[in-house]
């Protein structure tokens, strides 16, 4: 017989399989989009936690966002091949990491929002590239 804990565990396992399936079948471009989507979720959850006074959840979500930026997005940039654009992206990611770290330390929603505002055009650009690629491929 299932208890609520077992259902929750099963739901989490199902979600993990769904995420893993999306990652396994994704192109490099789609992987970056998945990272931006996960980053957006983490930042919105961090903001909600900050506004509700849930300090531990705020820290967890900002930690996730920083890891996505550092280990996912920034690590995927190739400065040798990307030239000035790659260096600019790295600067945006570094700035955002700094803003998020300060937002966490100071419990400052404005700093968190500052990072979101800087990252939004980059995420939007990736979505537009996907749309252009789909049109060009047809």
N, CA, C and O atoms as CSV, one atom per row, in Angstrom:
chain,resi,resn,atom,element,x,y,z
A,1,UNK,N,N,0.836,-1.175,0.000
A,1,UNK,CA,C,0.000,0.000,0.000
A,1,UNK,C,C,0.878,1.235,0.000
A,1,UNK,O,O,1.877,1.298,0.718
A,2,UNK,N,N,0.497,2.234,-0.823
A,2,UNK,CA,C,1.263,3.474,-0.925
A,2,UNK,C,C,0.909,4.430,0.196
A,2,UNK,O,O,-0.261,4.616,0.532
A,3,UNK,N,N,1.930,5.026,0.765
A,3,UNK,CA,C,1.714,6.132,1.693
A,3,UNK,C,C,2.003,7.417,0.936
A,3,UNK,O,O,2.503,7.372,-0.188
A,4,UNK,N,N,1.697,8.556,1.533
A,4,UNK,CA,C,1.967,9.817,0.845
A,4,UNK,C,C,3.458,9.972,0.568
A,4,UNK,O,O,3.835,10.540,-0.457
A,5,UNK,N,N,4.313,9.478,1.463
A,5,UNK,CA,C,5.739,9.551,1.248
A,5,UNK,C,C,6.133,8.729,0.025
A,5,UNK,O,O,6.928,9.183,-0.797
A,6,UNK,N,N,5.578,7.514,-0.100
A,6,UNK,CA,C,5.886,6.684,-1.257
A,6,UNK,C,C,5.397,7.326,-2.545
A,6,UNK,O,O,6.080,7.239,-3.566
A,7,UNK,N,N,4.250,7.958,-2.527
A,7,UNK,CA,C,3.737,8.651,-3.712
A,7,UNK,C,C,4.649,9.800,-4.086
A,7,UNK,O,O,4.946,10.026,-5.259
A,8,UNK,N,N,5.089,10.521,-3.068
A,8,UNK,CA,C,5.991,11.649,-3.327
A,8,UNK,C,C,7.298,11.139,-3.913
A,8,UNK,O,O,7.822,11.725,-4.860
A,9,UNK,N,N,7.827,10.064,-3.366
A,9,UNK,CA,C,9.056,9.464,-3.871
A,9,UNK,C,C,8.866,9.004,-5.308
A,9,UNK,O,O,9.731,9.223,-6.155
A,10,UNK,N,N,7.745,8.373,-5.579
A,10,UNK,CA,C,7.461,7.914,-6.939
A,10,UNK,C,C,7.333,9.092,-7.898
A,10,UNK,O,O,7.827,9.038,-9.025
A,11,UNK,N,N,6.672,10.153,-7.452
A,11,UNK,CA,C,6.521,11.339,-8.300
A,11,UNK,C,C,7.875,11.970,-8.588
A,11,UNK,O,O,8.142,12.396,-9.712
A,12,UNK,N,N,8.730,12.028,-7.568
A,12,UNK,CA,C,10.068,12.583,-7.777
A,12,UNK,C,C,10.875,11.725,-8.736
A,12,UNK,O,O,11.588,12.252,-9.590
A,13,UNK,N,N,10.771,10.425,-8.607
A,13,UNK,CA,C,11.478,9.520,-9.517
A,13,UNK,C,C,10.975,9.690,-10.940
A,13,UNK,O,O,11.760,9.714,-11.888
A,14,UNK,N,N,9.661,9.807,-11.084
A,14,UNK,CA,C,9.079,10.022,-12.408
A,14,UNK,C,C,9.578,11.331,-13.022
A,14,UNK,O,O,9.915,11.384,-14.205
A,15,UNK,N,N,9.619,12.382,-12.207
A,15,UNK,CA,C,10.099,13.679,-12.693
A,15,UNK,C,C,11.551,13.578,-13.119
A,15,UNK,O,O,11.938,14.146,-14.140
A,16,UNK,N,N,12.366,12.856,-12.343
A,16,UNK,CA,C,13.773,12.688,-12.691
A,16,UNK,C,C,13.932,11.950,-14.020
A,16,UNK,O,O,14.789,12.304,-14.830
A,17,UNK,N,N,13.109,10.928,-14.244
A,17,UNK,CA,C,13.158,10.200,-15.510
A,17,UNK,C,C,12.791,11.134,-16.653
A,17,UNK,O,O,13.418,11.093,-17.711
A,18,UNK,N,N,11.781,11.977,-16.451
A,18,UNK,CA,C,11.385,12.933,-17.478
A,18,UNK,C,C,12.492,13.915,-17.786
A,18,UNK,O,O,12.749,14.220,-18.951
A,19,UNK,N,N,13.149,14.413,-16.757
A,19,UNK,CA,C,14.259,15.343,-16.954
A,19,UNK,C,C,15.404,14.630,-17.653
A,19,UNK,O,O,15.987,15.166,-18.596
A,20,UNK,N,N,15.730,13.423,-17.199
A,20,UNK,CA,C,16.829,12.691,-17.813
A,20,UNK,C,C,16.529,12.389,-19.279
A,20,UNK,O,O,17.431,12.453,-20.114
A,21,UNK,N,N,15.289,12.065,-19.603
A,21,UNK,CA,C,14.914,11.800,-20.993
A,21,UNK,C,C,15.077,13.053,-21.839
A,21,UNK,O,O,15.553,12.981,-22.972
A,22,UNK,N,N,14.684,14.200,-21.296
A,22,UNK,CA,C,14.828,15.456,-22.022
A,22,UNK,C,C,16.296,15.762,-22.264
A,22,UNK,O,O,16.663,16.225,-23.345
A,23,UNK,N,N,17.133,15.511,-21.278
A,23,UNK,CA,C,18.563,15.778,-21.409
A,23,UNK,C,C,19.197,14.814,-22.401
A,23,UNK,O,O,19.985,15.228,-23.252
A,24,UNK,N,N,18.858,13.528,-22.298
A,24,UNK,CA,C,19.458,12.523,-23.172
A,24,UNK,C,C,19.181,12.788,-24.645
A,24,UNK,O,O,20.043,12.541,-25.488
A,25,UNK,N,N,17.999,13.284,-24.964
A,25,UNK,CA,C,17.644,13.494,-26.357
A,25,UNK,C,C,17.879,14.907,-26.856
A,25,UNK,O,O,17.502,15.232,-27.982
A,26,UNK,N,N,18.494,15.754,-26.041
A,26,UNK,CA,C,18.621,17.168,-26.390
A,26,UNK,C,C,19.895,17.454,-27.181
A,26,UNK,O,O,20.935,16.825,-26.986
A,27,UNK,N,N,19.771,18.421,-28.074
A,27,UNK,CA,C,20.940,18.942,-28.782
A,27,UNK,C,C,21.690,19.868,-27.831
A,27,UNK,O,O,21.141,20.247,-26.797
A,28,UNK,N,N,22.925,20.241,-28.147
A,28,UNK,CA,C,23.634,21.191,-27.289
A,28,UNK,C,C,22.847,22.492,-27.080
A,28,UNK,O,O,22.845,23.049,-25.983
A,29,UNK,N,N,22.191,22.962,-28.119
A,29,UNK,CA,C,21.388,24.182,-28.004
A,29,UNK,C,C,20.218,23.968,-27.036
A,29,UNK,O,O,19.931,24.831,-26.207
A,30,UNK,N,N,19.557,22.834,-27.142
A,30,UNK,CA,C,18.443,22.536,-26.250
A,30,UNK,C,C,18.902,22.379,-24.803
A,30,UNK,O,O,18.171,22.732,-23.878
A,31,UNK,N,N,20.106,21.853,-24.606
A,31,UNK,CA,C,20.645,21.738,-23.251
A,31,UNK,C,C,20.813,23.116,-22.609
A,31,UNK,O,O,20.511,23.298,-21.430
A,32,UNK,N,N,21.292,24.079,-23.386
A,32,UNK,CA,C,21.436,25.441,-22.867
A,32,UNK,C,C,20.057,25.997,-22.519
A,32,UNK,O,O,19.892,26.647,-21.486
A,33,UNK,N,N,19.076,25.748,-23.366
A,33,UNK,CA,C,17.713,26.205,-23.067
A,33,UNK,C,C,17.186,25.558,-21.790
A,33,UNK,O,O,16.540,26.226,-20.982
A,34,UNK,N,N,17.453,24.266,-21.598
A,34,UNK,CA,C,17.035,23.582,-20.366
A,34,UNK,C,C,17.709,24.211,-19.148
A,34,UNK,O,O,17.084,24.354,-18.097
A,35,UNK,N,N,18.972,24.583,-19.284
A,35,UNK,CA,C,19.671,25.243,-18.180
A,35,UNK,C,C,19.042,26.593,-17.862
A,35,UNK,O,O,18.853,26.933,-16.694
A,36,UNK,N,N,18.718,27.359,-18.894
A,36,UNK,CA,C,18.072,28.654,-18.661
A,36,UNK,C,C,16.697,28.481,-18.027
A,36,UNK,O,O,16.306,29.266,-17.164
A,37,UNK,N,N,15.966,27.458,-18.452
A,37,UNK,CA,C,14.654,27.190,-17.839
A,37,UNK,C,C,14.807,26.845,-16.363
A,37,UNK,O,O,14.066,27.358,-15.525
A,38,UNK,N,N,15.767,25.977,-16.043
A,38,UNK,CA,C,16.001,25.591,-14.645
A,38,UNK,C,C,16.492,26.792,-13.830
A,38,UNK,O,O,16.132,26.941,-12.662
A,39,UNK,N,N,17.305,27.636,-14.442
A,39,UNK,CA,C,17.790,28.843,-13.774
A,39,UNK,C,C,16.631,29.768,-13.436
A,39,UNK,O,O,16.565,30.312,-12.334
A,40,UNK,N,N,15.727,29.943,-14.374
A,40,UNK,CA,C,14.561,30.802,-14.154
A,40,UNK,C,C,13.703,30.269,-13.003
A,40,UNK,O,O,13.243,31.036,-12.157
A,41,UNK,N,N,13.494,28.968,-12.979
A,41,UNK,CA,C,12.706,28.354,-11.897
A,41,UNK,C,C,13.391,28.594,-10.553
A,41,UNK,O,O,12.742,28.995,-9.587
A,42,UNK,N,N,14.691,28.351,-10.490
A,42,UNK,CA,C,15.423,28.525,-9.231
A,42,UNK,C,C,15.379,29.978,-8.761
A,42,UNK,O,O,15.201,30.239,-7.571
A,43,UNK,N,N,15.540,30.922,-9.687
A,43,UNK,CA,C,15.525,32.340,-9.300
A,43,UNK,C,C,14.140,32.770,-8.820
A,43,UNK,O,O,14.025,33.538,-7.865
A,44,UNK,N,N,13.100,32.283,-9.472
A,44,UNK,CA,C,11.745,32.629,-9.034
A,44,UNK,C,C,11.430,32.011,-7.669
A,44,UNK,O,O,10.788,32.645,-6.832
A,45,UNK,N,N,11.878,30.784,-7.449
A,45,UNK,CA,C,11.679,30.152,-6.138
A,45,UNK,C,C,12.492,30.881,-5.067
A,45,UNK,O,O,12.024,31.041,-3.940
A,46,UNK,N,N,13.692,31.319,-5.406
A,46,UNK,CA,C,14.522,32.058,-4.450
A,46,UNK,C,C,13.848,33.371,-4.076
A,46,UNK,O,O,13.829,33.760,-2.908
A,47,UNK,N,N,13.300,34.043,-5.070
A,47,UNK,CA,C,12.622,35.312,-4.803
A,47,UNK,C,C,11.409,35.091,-3.898
A,47,UNK,O,O,11.195,35.841,-2.946
A,48,UNK,N,N,10.625,34.070,-4.194
A,48,UNK,CA,C,9.447,33.764,-3.372
A,48,UNK,C,C,9.869,33.415,-1.949
A,48,UNK,O,O,9.241,33.862,-0.989
A,49,UNK,N,N,10.923,32.625,-1.807
A,49,UNK,CA,C,11.415,32.258,-0.476
A,49,UNK,C,C,11.913,33.482,0.276
A,49,UNK,O,O,11.680,33.625,1.476
A,50,UNK,N,N,12.594,34.353,-0.433
A,50,UNK,CA,C,13.104,35.568,0.199
A,50,UNK,C,C,11.956,36.444,0.697
A,50,UNK,O,O,11.994,36.971,1.809
A,51,UNK,N,N,10.942,36.588,-0.145
A,51,UNK,CA,C,9.801,37.436,0.214
A,51,UNK,C,C,8.979,36.842,1.360
A,51,UNK,O,O,8.363,37.575,2.134
A,52,UNK,N,N,8.975,35.513,1.462
A,52,UNK,CA,C,8.201,34.874,2.535
A,52,UNK,C,C,9.029,34.651,3.801
A,52,UNK,O,O,8.511,34.179,4.812
A,53,UNK,N,N,10.317,34.993,3.740
A,53,UNK,CA,C,11.165,34.836,4.919
A,53,UNK,C,C,11.711,33.437,5.120
A,53,UNK,O,O,12.216,33.119,6.196
A,54,UNK,N,N,11.618,32.595,4.099
A,54,UNK,CA,C,12.122,31.224,4.188
A,54,UNK,C,C,13.614,31.229,3.810
A,54,UNK,O,O,13.973,31.001,2.655
A,55,UNK,N,N,14.456,31.489,4.790
A,55,UNK,CA,C,15.884,31.678,4.568
A,55,UNK,C,C,16.563,30.419,4.027
A,55,UNK,O,O,17.391,30.509,3.120
A,56,UNK,N,N,16.228,29.260,4.565
A,56,UNK,CA,C,16.891,28.039,4.106
A,56,UNK,C,C,16.553,27.745,2.647
A,56,UNK,O,O,17.437,27.375,1.875
A,57,UNK,N,N,15.284,27.904,2.255
A,57,UNK,CA,C,14.897,27.656,0.863
A,57,UNK,C,C,15.541,28.675,-0.061
A,57,UNK,O,O,15.964,28.338,-1.167
A,58,UNK,N,N,15.615,29.913,0.387
A,58,UNK,CA,C,16.292,30.961,-0.404
A,58,UNK,C,C,17.718,30.537,-0.703
A,58,UNK,O,O,18.176,30.634,-1.842
A,59,UNK,N,N,18.426,30.064,0.327
A,59,UNK,CA,C,19.809,29.638,0.142
A,59,UNK,C,C,19.941,28.454,-0.798
A,59,UNK,O,O,20.854,28.403,-1.622
A,60,UNK,N,N,19.036,27.510,-0.672
A,60,UNK,CA,C,19.056,26.332,-1.559
A,60,UNK,C,C,18.853,26.756,-3.012
A,60,UNK,O,O,19.581,26.311,-3.899
A,61,UNK,N,N,17.870,27.610,-3.252
A,61,UNK,CA,C,17.549,28.007,-4.622
A,61,UNK,C,C,18.621,28.907,-5.230
A,61,UNK,O,O,18.940,28.775,-6.412
A,62,UNK,N,N,19.177,29.813,-4.443
A,62,UNK,CA,C,20.266,30.644,-4.959
A,62,UNK,C,C,21.490,29.769,-5.227
A,62,UNK,O,O,22.208,29.982,-6.205
A,63,UNK,N,N,21.724,28.798,-4.368
A,63,UNK,CA,C,22.814,27.852,-4.613
A,63,UNK,C,C,22.637,27.104,-5.927
A,63,UNK,O,O,23.595,26.932,-6.680
A,64,UNK,N,N,21.411,26.658,-6.206
A,64,UNK,CA,C,21.125,25.989,-7.482
A,64,UNK,C,C,21.401,26.924,-8.657
A,64,UNK,O,O,22.014,26.535,-9.651
A,65,UNK,N,N,20.938,28.160,-8.520
A,65,UNK,CA,C,21.119,29.133,-9.605
A,65,UNK,C,C,22.606,29.384,-9.862
A,65,UNK,O,O,23.039,29.430,-11.013
A,66,UNK,N,N,23.371,29.542,-8.812
A,66,UNK,CA,C,24.812,29.784,-8.972
A,66,UNK,C,C,25.488,28.586,-9.626
A,66,UNK,O,O,26.351,28.754,-10.487
A,67,UNK,N,N,25.103,27.382,-9.227
A,67,UNK,CA,C,25.687,26.179,-9.849
A,67,UNK,C,C,25.323,26.084,-11.327
A,67,UNK,O,O,26.163,25.716,-12.149
A,68,UNK,N,N,24.086,26.409,-11.668
A,68,UNK,CA,C,23.682,26.386,-13.078
A,68,UNK,C,C,24.519,27.381,-13.865
A,68,UNK,O,O,25.000,27.076,-14.956
A,69,UNK,N,N,24.688,28.569,-13.308
A,69,UNK,CA,C,25.491,29.588,-13.990
A,69,UNK,C,C,26.947,29.158,-14.134
A,69,UNK,O,O,27.524,29.232,-15.219
A,70,UNK,N,N,27.526,28.710,-13.033
A,70,UNK,CA,C,28.958,28.394,-13.007
A,70,UNK,C,C,29.287,27.096,-13.735
A,70,UNK,O,O,30.154,27.066,-14.609
A,71,UNK,N,N,28.584,26.019,-13.367
A,71,UNK,CA,C,28.932,24.689,-13.870
A,71,UNK,C,C,28.237,24.331,-15.176
A,71,UNK,O,O,28.678,23.425,-15.883
A,72,UNK,N,N,27.166,25.025,-15.501
A,72,UNK,CA,C,26.429,24.730,-16.730
A,72,UNK,C,C,26.670,25.758,-17.810
A,72,UNK,O,O,27.308,25.477,-18.824
A,73,UNK,N,N,26.156,26.950,-17.586
A,73,UNK,CA,C,26.198,27.975,-18.630
A,73,UNK,C,C,27.610,28.512,-18.878
A,73,UNK,O,O,28.078,28.540,-20.016
A,74,UNK,N,N,28.273,28.931,-17.821
A,74,UNK,CA,C,29.621,29.493,-17.985
A,74,UNK,C,C,30.604,28.430,-18.477
A,74,UNK,O,O,31.460,28.716,-19.315
A,75,UNK,N,N,30.483,27.212,-17.960
A,75,UNK,CA,C,31.389,26.137,-18.366
A,75,UNK,C,C,31.207,25.745,-19.829
A,75,UNK,O,O,32.113,25.172,-20.434
A,76,UNK,N,N,30.046,26.049,-20.400
A,76,UNK,CA,C,29.794,25.663,-21.792
A,76,UNK,C,C,30.333,26.686,-22.791
A,76,UNK,O,O,30.327,26.435,-23.996
A,77,UNK,N,N,30.794,27.826,-22.305
A,77,UNK,CA,C,31.313,28.875,-23.195
A,77,UNK,C,C,32.762,28.552,-23.561
A,77,UNK,O,O,33.575,28.223,-22.697
A,78,UNK,N,N,33.067,28.650,-24.845
A,78,UNK,CA,C,34.429,28.415,-25.324
A,78,UNK,C,C,35.025,29.757,-25.759
A,78,UNK,O,O,34.743,30.223,-26.863
A,79,UNK,N,N,35.842,30.382,-24.911
A,79,UNK,CA,C,36.388,31.702,-25.232
A,79,UNK,C,C,37.280,31.699,-26.473
A,79,UNK,O,O,37.352,32.706,-27.178
A,80,UNK,N,N,37.963,30.580,-26.751
A,80,UNK,CA,C,38.836,30.538,-27.926
A,80,UNK,C,C,38.022,30.598,-29.221
A,80,UNK,O,O,38.412,31.279,-30.170
A,81,UNK,N,N,36.905,29.893,-29.261
A,81,UNK,CA,C,36.078,29.876,-30.466
A,81,UNK,C,C,35.082,31.027,-30.510
A,81,UNK,O,O,34.721,31.502,-31.587
A,82,UNK,N,N,34.641,31.474,-29.340
A,82,UNK,CA,C,33.571,32.466,-29.295
A,82,UNK,C,C,34.013,33.911,-29.345
A,82,UNK,O,O,33.192,34.805,-29.550
A,83,UNK,N,N,35.296,34.154,-29.161
A,83,UNK,CA,C,35.817,35.513,-29.248
A,83,UNK,C,C,35.179,36.468,-28.256
A,83,UNK,O,O,34.939,36.120,-27.100
A,84,UNK,N,N,34.908,37.680,-28.726
A,84,UNK,CA,C,34.367,38.734,-27.867
A,84,UNK,C,C,33.006,38.366,-27.282
A,84,UNK,O,O,32.731,38.659,-26.119
A,85,UNK,N,N,32.165,37.731,-28.074
A,85,UNK,CA,C,30.847,37.332,-27.583
A,85,UNK,C,C,30.973,36.377,-26.400
A,85,UNK,O,O,30.252,36.510,-25.411
A,86,UNK,N,N,31.878,35.423,-26.501
A,86,UNK,CA,C,32.088,34.469,-25.408
A,86,UNK,C,C,32.570,35.189,-24.152
A,86,UNK,O,O,32.106,34.896,-23.050
A,87,UNK,N,N,33.484,36.115,-24.311
A,87,UNK,CA,C,33.987,36.870,-23.158
A,87,UNK,C,C,32.875,37.714,-22.536
A,87,UNK,O,O,32.809,37.854,-21.315
A,88,UNK,N,N,32.013,38.270,-23.367
A,88,UNK,CA,C,30.877,39.046,-22.852
A,88,UNK,C,C,29.909,38.157,-22.072
A,88,UNK,O,O,29.407,38.555,-21.020
A,89,UNK,N,N,29.650,36.962,-22.585
A,89,UNK,CA,C,28.772,36.026,-21.872
A,89,UNK,C,C,29.365,35.644,-20.513
A,89,UNK,O,O,28.655,35.604,-19.509
A,90,UNK,N,N,30.648,35.371,-20.492
A,90,UNK,CA,C,31.311,35.031,-19.231
A,90,UNK,C,C,31.186,36.189,-18.247
A,90,UNK,O,O,30.960,35.972,-17.057
A,91,UNK,N,N,31.332,37.412,-18.739
A,91,UNK,CA,C,31.184,38.584,-17.867
A,91,UNK,C,C,29.770,38.689,-17.307
A,91,UNK,O,O,29.590,38.999,-16.129
A,92,UNK,N,N,28.770,38.435,-18.141
A,92,UNK,CA,C,27.371,38.463,-17.684
A,92,UNK,C,C,27.144,37.398,-16.621
A,92,UNK,O,O,26.499,37.660,-15.605
A,93,UNK,N,N,27.669,36.199,-16.850
A,93,UNK,CA,C,27.499,35.114,-15.883
A,93,UNK,C,C,28.221,35.441,-14.566
A,93,UNK,O,O,27.672,35.212,-13.488
A,94,UNK,N,N,29.448,35.973,-14.651
A,94,UNK,CA,C,30.189,36.350,-13.444
A,94,UNK,C,C,29.467,37.444,-12.666
A,94,UNK,O,O,29.371,37.378,-11.441
A,95,UNK,N,N,28.962,38.443,-13.369
A,95,UNK,CA,C,28.210,39.523,-12.719
A,95,UNK,C,C,26.992,38.953,-11.994
A,95,UNK,O,O,26.709,39.315,-10.852
A,96,UNK,N,N,26.281,38.062,-12.669
A,96,UNK,CA,C,25.071,37.470,-12.088
A,96,UNK,C,C,25.394,36.637,-10.862
A,96,UNK,O,O,24.657,36.677,-9.876
A,97,UNK,N,N,26.475,35.889,-10.906
A,97,UNK,CA,C,26.897,35.095,-9.746
A,97,UNK,C,C,27.200,36.015,-8.569
A,97,UNK,O,O,26.814,35.725,-7.437
A,98,UNK,N,N,27.880,37.111,-8.828
A,98,UNK,CA,C,28.185,38.079,-7.772
A,98,UNK,C,C,26.907,38.674,-7.194
A,98,UNK,O,O,26.760,38.772,-5.976
A,99,UNK,N,N,25.978,39.072,-8.070
A,99,UNK,CA,C,24.715,39.654,-7.609
A,99,UNK,C,C,23.921,38.658,-6.762
A,99,UNK,O,O,23.345,39.029,-5.739
A,100,UNK,N,N,23.894,37.404,-7.186
A,100,UNK,CA,C,23.148,36.383,-6.444
A,100,UNK,C,C,23.792,36.089,-5.094
A,100,UNK,O,O,23.098,35.884,-4.098
A,101,UNK,N,N,25.103,36.069,-5.069
A,101,UNK,CA,C,25.808,35.846,-3.807
A,101,UNK,C,C,25.511,36.985,-2.828
A,101,UNK,O,O,25.237,36.747,-1.652
A,102,UNK,N,N,25.570,38.221,-3.326
A,102,UNK,CA,C,25.253,39.368,-2.474
A,102,UNK,C,C,23.780,39.365,-2.060
A,102,UNK,O,O,23.450,39.699,-0.922
A,103,UNK,N,N,22.906,38.991,-2.982
A,103,UNK,CA,C,21.474,38.918,-2.657
A,103,UNK,C,C,21.239,37.924,-1.524
A,103,UNK,O,O,20.437,38.173,-0.624
A,104,UNK,N,N,21.935,36.813,-1.577
A,104,UNK,CA,C,21.800,35.799,-0.530
A,104,UNK,C,C,22.325,36.332,0.803
A,104,UNK,O,O,21.672,36.180,1.835
A,105,UNK,N,N,23.492,36.949,0.782
A,105,UNK,CA,C,24.099,37.463,2.013
A,105,UNK,C,C,23.282,38.587,2.639
A,105,UNK,O,O,23.150,38.669,3.860
A,106,UNK,N,N,22.736,39.453,1.785
A,106,UNK,CA,C,22.028,40.635,2.275
A,106,UNK,C,C,20.514,40.467,2.324
A,106,UNK,O,O,19.791,41.348,2.787
A,107,UNK,N,N,20.046,39.309,1.832
A,107,UNK,CA,C,18.601,39.063,1.742
A,107,UNK,C,C,17.917,40.191,0.961
A,107,UNK,O,O,16.918,40.761,1.401
A,108,UNK,N,N,18.489,40.494,-0.214
A,108,UNK,CA,C,18.097,41.657,-1.004
A,108,UNK,C,C,17.450,41.220,-2.330
A,108,UNK,O,O,18.121,40.732,-3.239
A,109,UNK,N,N,16.145,41.408,-2.405
A,109,UNK,CA,C,15.400,41.028,-3.613
A,109,UNK,C,C,15.863,41.839,-4.822
A,109,UNK,O,O,15.876,41.322,-5.939
A,110,UNK,N,N,16.241,43.096,-4.617
A,110,UNK,CA,C,16.671,43.954,-5.730
A,110,UNK,C,C,17.923,43.399,-6.404
A,110,UNK,O,O,18.044,43.468,-7.627
A,111,UNK,N,N,18.842,42.857,-5.638
A,111,UNK,CA,C,20.051,42.262,-6.220
A,111,UNK,C,C,19.711,40.999,-7.007
A,111,UNK,O,O,20.275,40.751,-8.073
A,112,UNK,N,N,18.799,40.215,-6.480
A,112,UNK,CA,C,18.342,39.023,-7.183
A,112,UNK,C,C,17.675,39.431,-8.504
A,112,UNK,O,O,17.916,38.823,-9.547
A,113,UNK,N,N,16.846,40.452,-8.441
A,113,UNK,CA,C,16.166,40.938,-9.639
A,113,UNK,C,C,17.159,41.488,-10.651
A,113,UNK,O,O,16.971,41.332,-11.857
A,114,UNK,N,N,18.208,42.126,-10.167
A,114,UNK,CA,C,19.246,42.650,-11.050
A,114,UNK,C,C,19.873,41.534,-11.880
A,114,UNK,O,O,20.098,41.694,-13.080
A,115,UNK,N,N,20.153,40.406,-11.234
A,115,UNK,CA,C,20.694,39.252,-11.960
A,115,UNK,C,C,19.685,38.739,-12.982
A,115,UNK,O,O,20.054,38.439,-14.117
A,116,UNK,N,N,18.416,38.636,-12.592
A,116,UNK,CA,C,17.384,38.176,-13.527
A,116,UNK,C,C,17.274,39.117,-14.727
A,116,UNK,O,O,17.123,38.668,-15.863
A,117,UNK,N,N,17.349,40.413,-14.469
A,117,UNK,CA,C,17.223,41.394,-15.551
A,117,UNK,C,C,18.370,41.287,-16.553
A,117,UNK,O,O,18.163,41.457,-17.755
A,118,UNK,N,N,19.566,41.008,-16.070
A,118,UNK,CA,C,20.728,40.883,-16.953
A,118,UNK,C,C,20.669,39.573,-17.741
A,118,UNK,O,O,21.071,39.523,-18.904
A,119,UNK,N,N,20.171,38.528,-17.108
A,119,UNK,CA,C,20.138,37.215,-17.750
A,119,UNK,C,C,18.975,37.052,-18.731
A,119,UNK,O,O,19.069,36.256,-19.666
A,120,UNK,N,N,17.890,37.788,-18.534
A,120,UNK,CA,C,16.692,37.625,-19.369
A,120,UNK,C,C,16.965,37.805,-20.866
A,120,UNK,O,O,16.494,36.986,-21.655
A,121,UNK,N,N,17.704,38.836,-21.295
A,121,UNK,CA,C,17.956,38.965,-22.739
A,121,UNK,C,C,18.806,37.824,-23.303
A,121,UNK,O,O,18.644,37.448,-24.464
A,122,UNK,N,N,19.699,37.278,-22.501
A,122,UNK,CA,C,20.523,36.155,-22.969
A,122,UNK,C,C,19.637,34.929,-23.174
A,122,UNK,O,O,19.736,34.248,-24.195
A,123,UNK,N,N,18.773,34.651,-22.200
A,123,UNK,CA,C,17.849,33.517,-22.323
A,123,UNK,C,C,16.914,33.707,-23.509
A,123,UNK,O,O,16.638,32.769,-24.256
A,124,UNK,N,N,16.437,34.923,-23.669
A,124,UNK,CA,C,15.543,35.234,-24.793
A,124,UNK,C,C,16.261,35.030,-26.132
A,124,UNK,O,O,15.671,34.529,-27.088
A,125,UNK,N,N,17.512,35.416,-26.189
A,125,UNK,CA,C,18.301,35.213,-27.413
A,125,UNK,C,C,18.428,33.749,-27.780
A,125,UNK,O,O,18.356,33.393,-28.956
A,126,UNK,N,N,18.617,32.894,-26.779
A,126,UNK,CA,C,18.694,31.455,-27.044
A,126,UNK,C,C,17.371,30.936,-27.581
A,126,UNK,O,O,17.351,30.093,-28.478
A,127,UNK,N,N,16.262,31.435,-27.038
A,127,UNK,CA,C,14.948,31.002,-27.536
A,127,UNK,C,C,14.740,31.456,-28.984
A,127,UNK,O,O,14.195,30.715,-29.802
A,128,UNK,N,N,15.175,32.674,-29.289
A,128,UNK,CA,C,15.033,33.194,-30.655
A,128,UNK,C,C,15.888,32.406,-31.639
A,128,UNK,O,O,15.462,32.143,-32.764
A,129,UNK,N,N,17.082,32.033,-31.221
A,129,UNK,CA,C,17.945,31.220,-32.086
A,129,UNK,C,C,17.261,29.901,-32.405
A,129,UNK,O,O,17.323,29.431,-33.541
A,130,UNK,N,N,16.616,29.306,-31.428
A,130,UNK,CA,C,15.899,28.042,-31.643
A,130,UNK,C,C,14.793,28.223,-32.661
A,130,UNK,O,O,14.602,27.378,-33.535
A,131,UNK,N,N,14.064,29.322,-32.552
A,131,UNK,CA,C,12.981,29.600,-33.503
A,131,UNK,C,C,13.510,29.814,-34.911
A,131,UNK,O,O,12.900,29.357,-35.878
A,132,UNK,N,N,14.625,30.495,-35.036
A,132,UNK,CA,C,15.245,30.743,-36.325
A,132,UNK,C,C,15.741,29.437,-36.930
A,132,UNK,O,O,15.585,29.204,-38.128
A,133,UNK,N,N,16.335,28.590,-36.104
A,133,UNK,CA,C,16.851,27.290,-36.587
A,133,UNK,C,C,15.719,26.413,-37.089
A,133,UNK,O,O,15.853,25.733,-38.107
A,134,UNK,N,N,14.588,26.432,-36.361
A,134,UNK,CA,C,13.448,25.613,-36.769
A,134,UNK,C,C,12.891,26.091,-38.105
A,134,UNK,O,O,12.515,25.276,-38.947
A,135,UNK,N,N,12.837,27.402,-38.302
A,135,UNK,CA,C,12.335,27.951,-39.559
A,135,UNK,C,C,13.282,27.638,-40.695
A,135,UNK,O,O,12.845,27.271,-41.786
A,136,UNK,N,N,14.596,27.783,-40.450
A,136,UNK,CA,C,15.586,27.538,-41.486
A,136,UNK,C,C,15.609,26.066,-41.902
A,136,UNK,O,O,15.907,25.740,-43.051
A,137,UNK,N,N,15.290,25.187,-40.953
A,137,UNK,CA,C,15.315,23.752,-41.243
A,137,UNK,C,C,14.109,23.262,-42.021
A,137,UNK,O,O,14.105,22.126,-42.496
A,138,UNK,N,N,13.083,24.092,-42.161
A,138,UNK,CA,C,11.875,23.623,-42.860
A,138,UNK,C,C,11.915,23.981,-44.308
A,138,UNK,O,O,10.983,23.665,-45.047
